[in-house]
Amino acid sequence: MATYTCPNCGMSANTTCGHCGADLVDATLTKDDGSTVRISECPNGHGKIKSPMCCGSDMSCSV
């Protein structure tokens, strides 16, 4: 399971797809202007969300 952890306070969260229950995978989305956004996406194609945030920063995933 993908576990996201806050680099500042150590809080963690597990993420799964609400449609199929699969563990979301850590990924990066490149926007039209070339900047990137960290996302979590369903490996079965059910969509993607912005990665969780805590303490004003993106939480990181070791997977």
N, C-alpha and C positions, 0 to 999 in steps of 0.2 A: 504494500500500500504506500502511496506517495505521502510522505509526512513533510509538511512545510514548517520551518522553524524560524522564529524571529532572531536576527543576529544581535539585537539590542537587549531583549529581556528573557529570551529563551522559551517563550510561549510557543506551543506547537499545535498544528491542526492536521487532521487527515481529510482528504477530499475524495469523493466518489461521485459518479454520474447519477443524478436523480432518476434518469430514465431506465438505465440498465444495471446500475450498481457497480459498474467497472471502476477501478481505480483511475483517477485522472492522471495524465502524464504531464510533466513539466516541459514547456516549449517556449519558443520566442517567436513573436509576430513582428515582421518588418513593415512599418507603415510607409505610405507613399512618399513621405519626405525623407526616408532613409533611417529614421529613428526606430528603435525597437521597444517592444513592450513584452514583459514576461507574462505568459498565459499558462493556464492549465486546460488540457483538452481531453475529451473522451476518445479512447483508442478505437471505439466503434463508430465514430463519426456523428455522435449526437450533439456536438457543439463544443464551444470553448468559452472560458471566462477569464477575466483578468486574474492573475495569481493573487492569493490572499495578501493582505497588508496588516502590519502591526507596528506600533510606535512610529507611524509615518513612513515606513519603508516596506518594500516588497519582501515577503518572507521567502527564504530560499529552500530548495528541495535538493536532497542529495541523490535522488534517483536520476 
